[in-house]
Amino acid sequence: MLEVSNIKVHVAPLRKHPAKESKVGFDALLRTLRVSADEITSYELHKRSIDARKRNDIVLILTYHVNLKGGSAAEQKLLSKIQGRPAAKHIKLAEPNTFALPKATQPAPSENRPVVVGAGCAGLFCALTLAKAGLNLRATSNLVLVVLVHSLTASSTRVPKVLLTALFLRLL
């Protein structure tokens, strides 16, 4: 798998047709790699960011993961072919991300339970991730639970009751 980063797509032409973003990004990917569409078996948008430092020149910066026909041999051949080009520093071999959060095999003693303080974006995400890993979290006080409930219910998006229930059962 190749990781192709720093593909720049200007936003101005996309304002009238935002649905064309994926096609324009794919075309820019093909130009960067200098390959045809039939040489690519699969591709995935890995990262998308916006460079808005210049008000009149807003740019999307895209990173793709690409698999070529012929597997790793074709990818190595392409890397050797593009060596020395300016775009070569943005094309590299990438390993698929296989990180998985370890599961807790047994409940932690009550004195060793993790404590998440705060119910902002980071605190909620941390609590959810630890709960998914099977760890029982400790609430420092009822105030944290009240803030947590308020943060989850006051958001503009609806949080499923199953998620709330699972999170609260882990917190108690």
Secondary structure in CASP SS format (residue, H / E / C, confidence):
PFRMAT SS
TARGET T0000
AUTHOR 0000-0000-0000
METHOD secondary structure of the structure
MODEL  1
M C 1.00
L E 1.00
E E 1.00
V E 1.00
S E 1.00
N E 1.00
I E 1.00
K E 1.00
V E 1.00
H E 1.00
V C 1.00
A H 1.00
P H 1.00
L H 1.00
R C 1.00
K C 1.00
H C 1.00
P H 1.00
A H 1.00
K H 1.00
E H 1.00
S H 1.00
K H 1.00
V H 1.00
G H 1.00
F H 1.00
D H 1.00
A H 1.00
L H 1.00
L H 1.00
R H 1.00
T H 1.00
L H 1.00
R C 1.00
V C 1.00
S C 1.00
A H 1.00
D H 1.00
E H 1.00
I E 1.00
T E 1.00
S E 1.00
Y E 1.00
E E 1.00
L E 1.00
H E 1.00
K E 1.00
R E 1.00
S E 1.00
I E 1.00
D E 1.00
A C 1.00
R C 1.00
K C 1.00
R C 1.00
N C 1.00
D C 1.00
I C 1.00
V E 1.00
L E 1.00
I E 1.00
L E 1.00
T E 1.00
Y E 1.00
H E 1.00
V E 1.00
N E 1.00
L E 1.00
K C 1.00
G C 1.00
G H 1.00
S H 1.00
A H 1.00
A H 1.00
E H 1.00
Q H 1.00
K H 1.00
L H 1.00
L H 1.00
S H 1.00
K H 1.00
I H 1.00
Q C 1.00
G C 1.00
R C 1.00
P H 1.00
A H 1.00
A H 1.00
K H 1.00
H H 1.00
I E 1.00
K E 1.00
L E 1.00
A C 1.00
E C 1.00
P C 1.00
N C 1.00
T C 1.00
F C 1.00
A C 1.00
L C 1.00
P C 1.00
K C 1.00
A C 1.00
T C 1.00
Q C 1.00
P C 1.00
A C 1.00
P C 1.00
S H 1.00
E H 1.00
N H 1.00
R C 1.00
P C 1.00
V E 1.00
V C 1.00
V C 1.00
G C 1.00
A C 1.00
G C 1.00
C H 1.00
A H 1.00
G H 1.00
L H 1.00
F H 1.00
C H 1.00
A H 1.00
L H 1.00
T H 1.00
L H 1.00
A H 1.00
K H 1.00
A C 1.00
G C 1.00
L C 1.00
N C 1.00
L C 1.00
R E 1.00
A C 1.00
T C 1.00
S C 1.00
N H 1.00
L H 1.00
V H 1.00
L H 1.00
V H 1.00
V H 1.00
L H 1.00
V H 1.00
H H 1.00
S H 1.00
L H 1.00
T H 1.00
A H 1.00
S C 1.00
S C 1.00
T C 1.00
R C 1.00
V C 1.00
P C 1.00
K H 1.00
V H 1.00
L H 1.00
L H 1.00
T H 1.00
A H 1.00
L H 1.00
F H 1.00
L H 1.00
R H 1.00
L H 1.00
L C 1.00
END
